[in-house]
Amino acid sequence: MDISRRRFLQGTGAGVAGTALAGGLVAAGAYADDRSKGTESVAQSFAFHGANQAGVFTPQQAAAAFAAFDVTAADRPGLTDLFRTLTDRARFLTAGGTPPDLGVGSPPSDSAILGSDVPADGLTVTLGVGSSLFDDRFGLAAKKPGKLKPMRTFPNDSLEPKWCHGDLMLQLCANNADTVQHALRDIAKHTRGAMQLRYRINGFHSPPRPSGTPRNLMGFKDGIANPTAADELIWTPEGGSYQVVRLIRMLVEFWDRVSITEQENMFGRKRDSGAPLDGAGEFDTPDYAADPDGKTIPLDSHIRMANPRTPETNPSRLLRRGYNYDLGVDLNGDIDVGLIFSSYQQDLERQFETVQTRLINEPLVDYIQPYGGGYFYVLPGVRDTQDWFARSLMA
C-alpha cells in the first residue's frame, strides 16, 4: 500500500462520512453456481403471507433501506403490540391500497408522498431480531434462536458502535426509492414509543451493464452465483434465516488508480465480462484443480479464498443480496460510497464466519473498510391474516 493510501486510511475523520477501516468483503466467490442467466422483469407485488418472509429469495428490487431499531416498549405486552403493529403495516404496505380518511381535524393517515393511493410497487418488508432483544427486558432469554449472537469483529474490521447491532433489523426493498421512504415513515409513525431508530442506510441495486449480473461500485459484477437449494443452506427448520448485514466502504478513489491487471487478480475475475480469469463467460466455473499454483487465478484472489470449491467448503456457501450505497463525501472531501452487504444462511459460524475467516488479509482489504452492521434472525413468515410476526416467539 503506497504512502498516500496509508495516510488516507489513518487520517479520515470519525463517523460514516469519515470512517477509515480495513476489512473483508464477501462477494461473488462465496456462492453456488445456480443462478438464472436471463433478465428478470420488475414485479409489482410480492405475496406477504407464507412460510418464509419475502425479501430473501425475492428477485432484487432497485431500492432498499436497512434500518436497525432499539426496542423501547416498556414490557412484554408492549413488545407483542409492536410485533402486531409491524405485521399490520407490512401487510397493508406490501399489498397497497387507499389510506383511510381520518377527517380534517386529525393528522392525515398517510404522508401522501406516493399520492392518494399507495402502490405496492414491489415492496417487501423483512423483519429480523438481534441477540440484544433476548436480554432480561422481556423474559425471552430461553427463546433466543440457537445460533444468534452479536456480530464479531474480524481482524481487518474497525467497527463503530453507533453503526452496529440493534434489537430489530427492518429491511425494506421496492422498485422505487420513494416507496422505500414511504414505508419507513409509515412504520416509524405507527410504532412511535415502542421502537427507536438506531441507524439506517439507503441502498440501490444497479441494472445489468450491459447484461447479466449487476456491478458493484468497484466496477465488477457482484453476486454472479447464488444458491437455490434454500432448505439446505438458507432456512432453519422453523422457517427463519440468519442474516448478516455489513456496511462496507469502498475506497474508490484509490481503486480507480490501480491497473486493470491488478484489479482482476484481486478479484479473480475479468472486469468486462465477469468471467473467472480462466474462463470466457461470467457463469463459467473456475477450474482450480488445473491451476494448483495460482498462475491464472491467484491463490489469494477473492473468489478463490471465498469459495475454494471443495466438498469440505461447499457447506459454507450463502445467499447474498447486497446493495450499493452513496453517502456523498467524507470530512476530507473524499467520495464516500460502498456496499451494504446482506447475506442469509442457516448457520452464522458454518457459513458467513467461515467464509469471512478465509478472507482475512486478502489483497482487497487495502480498498474496503467494514464499519458497521450486525447479526439478525429473520423471523419465520406470517402464514395468514390471523398470524403475526414473532407469534411463536411471544407465545
N, C-alpha and C positions, 0 to 999 in steps of 0.2 A: 504494500500500500504506500503510495507516494506521500510526501510530506504535506501537500496541500489537503489531501483527503484525511490524513491524520488530524490536522488542525480543525478540519470541519467536524469530525466526529467528536473531538474533545471540546470544541468551543461553542456548540449550539446551545441556545437557552433552554429553559425548562418548559414543560407543558407540551401538548400535542403540536403546537405551532413551532416548537423548538426542541424536539426530542432528539438526542443523539445516542444511538444504541447500536448494538450488533447482535444478530441472532439468526435463527433458522427460518426457512420458508419451505413449506411442503407444497410442491407444485406437481407438474404433470407426471412425474415418475412414480408416484405412490399409488397408482390406480391400476385396475384391471384393464383388459383390452375390450370390454364390452361397451360400446357406445354407438348410438345411431350416427351414421355418416351423412345423413341428409340434413336439410334445414327444417326448423320447426316453426309452425305457424303460431301466431300470437293468440293465445286463448283469452276469451273474455271473462270466463269464470271457472273456478275450480271448486269441487264439492268440499264443503266444510265438514260434514259428518263422515265418519269412517273409523276403522280400527286403528289407523295411524293418522297423525296430523299431516296436512298438506304443507308444502314448503320444504320438504326434504327431498323426495324424488320428483317433485314437480319440476317441469322444464323451467329454466331460469327466466324470470321476468327482467325487464330492463332496469328497474329502480328498486332500491331497498333502503331500509333503515334498521340498524341494530341498536336497540335501546335496553340498557340494563337498569333495573329498578331496585331500590331498597323498600321492603315492605314496612309500612308504618301503622298497619292495623293494630289495634290495641290488644286483641285476644284472638282465640281460635274461631269464635263465631264471626269476627270481623274478617278473618282470612278466608273463611268459607264464603262470605258475601262477596269478597273481592274476586275469587275464582268464578263465582256465578256471574258477576257483572262482566268480567273479561269474556266469558263464554257468550253472553247475550250480545255484547258489542261485536265480537268477532263474527258471530252468526249473521248479524244484520249487515255488517260492512262487506263481508265476502260475497253475499248474495246481491247486495244493492237494494235500493228502494227509495221511497219518499219519506223523509223525516217528518214526524208529527208537528202540527202547528199548535204551539202552546199559547197562542194569543198575544195580543200587542202588549200586555202588561208584564210578560215574562221574557227572560232572555231567550233568544232563538235556540231551538233544539239542535241546530247544526250550524257549522261555520260557513256553509254555502260556498266554499272555495271550489267545489265541484259542480255548483249550480243547484237548482231546486230539487233535482233528483240525483241520488247518489248512485253512480255506476259501479258495477262490480270490478271492472277494469283489470281482471286477472289477479285480484288481491288475494294473498294468503297471509294468515296470521298464525305464527308458530310460537308456542309458549314453552319455555324451559325453566327449570328451577335450579338454583345454585345450592351448594352444600350449606351455605350460611343460613338458609331457610330452616334448617333442621337443628338449630340450636335450642335453647330452653324456652324460647318465647311462646311457642305454640304446641309444645308437647309432641313434636313429630320426630324426635330422635330415632325412635325404633322403626320409623317408616322410611328412613333415608335409603334411596336406591343404593344397592350394594357396592357399586363401583364409582360412586360420585365422591369427589373430593375437591379441595381448592386447586386451582391451576398451579403447577410447579414452575419454578424458574429454572430455565436451562442455562448452561454456561455462557452462551452468547447473548443472553437477554439482559435488558436493563428496564425492568417493568416499573411503571409509575402507579402507585396505589390508587390514585383517583380514577384511573382508567382500567381498573381490574375488578373482577369478580362481580357480585351482585346477587340478591335474593332471587330475582327473576330476570330472564332474558326474553325480550319481545322482538322477534324477527318479522318485519313487515316487508313484503315484496309485492310489486304490482307492475303493470305495463307502463305507468307514468309516475313521475316524481310527485305530482300534486296529489295523486291518490294515496301515496305513502304518507305524505304530510297530513292529509285529511284524517287518515286512520289514526295516526299517532295523537293528534289533537283531540279527536273524538274519545279515544280510550283514556287519555290523560284527564279530560273533563269529567268523565263518568267515574273515575277511580280516585279522584282527589280526596286526600285524607287517609287513604288506605295504602298507597304506594307513592314513592317519590323518585323521580328520575335521578340516576347516579351518573351515567354517561350515555352518550348517543352519537352515532356517526352514520352519515348517509353514504350510500354506495351506488354505483352504476355498472351495468353489465354491457360491455361493448358488443356491437354486432360483429358477425364474422367478416374479416377483411383479408382477402377478398371472399373466402369461403371457408367452410369447416369450423374449427374451434375458434372462439373469440380469443383476443390477445390481452395480456396484462400490460401495465404501463412501462414495462421494460421492452415491449415490442415482440415478445414471444407468445406463441399460442399456449394457453394455460388451462390444464384440465382435459388433455386430449383423450384420456380414457378414464372411465369411472365404473365401478362395479354395478351390476344389475341384479346380482344374487342377493336380494335385500334381506331375506330371512337369515342367510348365512353370515353376513358381515355387518348389517346395519341395525336391525331391530332386535330389541330384547324380547323375551317371551311374553312380557306384559304389553307389548306394542309400542314401547318408547324407544328412544335412541339417545346416546350420549353425544352432546355437541361440544365442539371446541371452537371458540372464537378467538382469533388473534389479530390484533391491529399491527400491521407491519408497514413501516415507512420504507419507501424506495428512494435511494439517493441518486435520482435520475440525472442530475447534472454531472456527476462523476461517471455514471454508467454510460452516458452518451459520448464520452471521450475514450472509451475502451474500444479496441479493434474488434471487428466482427468475428474474427477467428477466436479471440479470447472469450468473447461473449458466448459463442456457440460451444466452445469447450467447457465453459462453466455449466451451461445447461445440459449439454449432451445432445442438443437438437439444432437443426438448421433453422435460422430465423425466418427465412422466407416461406418455407413450406411446413415447418413444424416437424418434419421427418427426423427420426434419430440419425445421428451422423453416419451410420452405416446403412441407411435406408433411403427410399425415394419418396415415400408418402407419409403423411402425418400419422396414419394409423398402422404403419409398419411396426413390427415387434423387433426391438433391438436384439441382436444375437451376441450376447456377452460371451457365450462359450467359444465363439470363433475369434474373440478378441480378448484373450485372458490377460494380456499385459496392458490393455487400455490404450493401444496405439491409435485406434479410431475414435472410440468413445472413452475419454479419460476415466480412470478408476475413481477420481474424486469429482466427477461431474454430478450434477444434481440428480438427474434421472437414475443414474447408476447407484448412487448412495441411497436415494429414497426407496427404490424398489429394485433390489438385486435380481429379482425374478427367479427365485429358487423355491423349491417346495417348502423350505423352512420359513421363508419370508412371506409366502402367499397369505397367511392368516392376518398379516398386518396391513393389508390393503384397506382403504377407507373411501368414503364418499365425500367428494369435495364440492362445495357450492359457494365459491368466493365472489367478491365484488371489488372493483376498483374504487378508490376514493380520491378526492381532490380537496384539500383544505387551504388552497391559496399559497401563501408564502409564510416562512417562519420568521423568527425575530431577527435573523441575519439576512433576510431578503432572498433566501433560497426557496426553490419550488418545493412545496410540501404535499406530496402525493404518495399513494401506496396501495396496499391490498387489505381488504377485510377478509381474512382467511376464515372460512367456516367449513367445518367437516363434521360428519356424522359417523358413528361407529358403535359397535356392540360393547366394546371394552376399551376404555381410555388407555390403559397401560399396554395392552397387547397390540393396539393399533397406533393411535397418534403418538404416544410417548416412545414407542419402539422406533417408529419412523423418524421422529424428531431427534432421537438419540443418535441414530445413524448419520444425521446431517450436521452434528456438532463440528464446527470448524471447517465446513465446506467453503470453497472459494467465494461463494456468493455472500458470505457474511460481511464482506467489505462494503457491500452495496445495499443491504437490507437491515432494518432495525425494528424488531418487535418491541412494543412499548405498552401494550395493554391487552385486555380480553379476559377470558375465563372459561371454566368448565361448567356445563349445564346438562341437566337431564331433560330432554324433550319428552313431555308427558304423552301417554297414550292418547289416541284420538277421541273426540267426542262422538259417540256412536249414533245418537239420535236426539230428538228435541227434548227428551226427558233427561238426557245426560249433561254433564258439565265438566269443565277442566278440573282435574285432580279429585274427582269424586271418590275414587277408591283410596286415595291418599288421606282424605279427610274423614273417611268413614270411621 
